[in-house]
């Protein structure tokens, strides 16, 4: 029987801060297959966001190995291209460029991908419509509500059609209708063979997950559905 093919394969990941005095992750393993939506839960400060940042190659681990789609991204020189084309990232604080309007915030991440202008326009228009943001295309980020900025961040992560989406609380500040739109897009992404790893305590997203992983005490443990009730 052949080994499964993982879109994300993390082994023995460790990360500490403050000169090594604050250990966040100490021996974290995580394997995710194509088509899965996996949600990370756990107490504040347990390392959930750190795990996402490491998967996104925004920081280097102190130990361990990270492979995404069969390529090691623990360390390397071509990680900017990886972050632009292989993964889409939804930051908890959105990280939109305030001097660009909504449409431009999406288009700028498509630069350098050899996507024709007509296709860029089509993708942007479709995503903004799906997320009920079409009327805000020319709005500047400071003019938007927190929920609107969050939906723009989701659209930006999806617009390049990356194989892996990494999301930090992508539905936390959304009303039910907006959250449902985001969850639907993430599930569609998985249905097309993509992978989503999200940090969230939002039951609207955890209900849609294929698996729920608790990060605590530096390691990751998969939960049964019954165990997720009341998890912080």
RAJOZI-V873683 format. One line per field, one symbol per residue. ss: DSSP state (A for helix, B for strand, O for the rest). phi: phi as a letter, one per 30 degrees, with the letter a starting at -180 (. if undefined). psi: psi as a letter, one per 40 degrees, with the letter a starting at -180 (. if undefined). A space follows every 10 residues. Layout:
ss: ???
phi: ???
psi: ???
//
This chain:
ss: OOOOOBBBBB BBBBBBBOOO OBBBBBBBBB BBBOOOBBBB BOOOOOOAAA AAAAAOOOOO OOBBBBBBOO BBOOOOOOAA AAAAAABBBB OOOOOOOOOO BAAAAAAAAA OOOOOOAAAA AAAAAAAAAA OOOAAAOOOB AAAOOAAAAA AAAAAAAAOO OOOBBBBBOO OOOOOAAAAA AAAAAAAAAA AOOOBBBBBO OOAAAAOOOO BBBBBBOOBB BBBOAAAAOO OO
phi: .dddccdbbc bhdbabbhij dcdccbacca bbcejccccc bkdeidjddd edddddidac ddajbbcbhi cdbeblccdd deddccbccc ddcihdddcc deeddddddc diciddedde dddddddddd chbedcecdd eddcdddddd ddddeddcdd hddbccbchd beccdddddd dddddddded dcjdbbbbda cdddcddddd bbcccahibc bdcdeddddi dc
psi: hiiihhdhhh hfhihiiffe ehhdhdghih hhiheihhhh iiiheeeddd dddddefeii idiihhhhfe hhediiefdd ddddddihhh idedfihdei idddddddee heefhidddd dddddddddd efedeedeii deeiiddddd dddddddede fidhhhhhge edfiiddddd dddddddddd deeiihhihi ehdddddeid ihhhhifeih hhiiddeehe h.
//
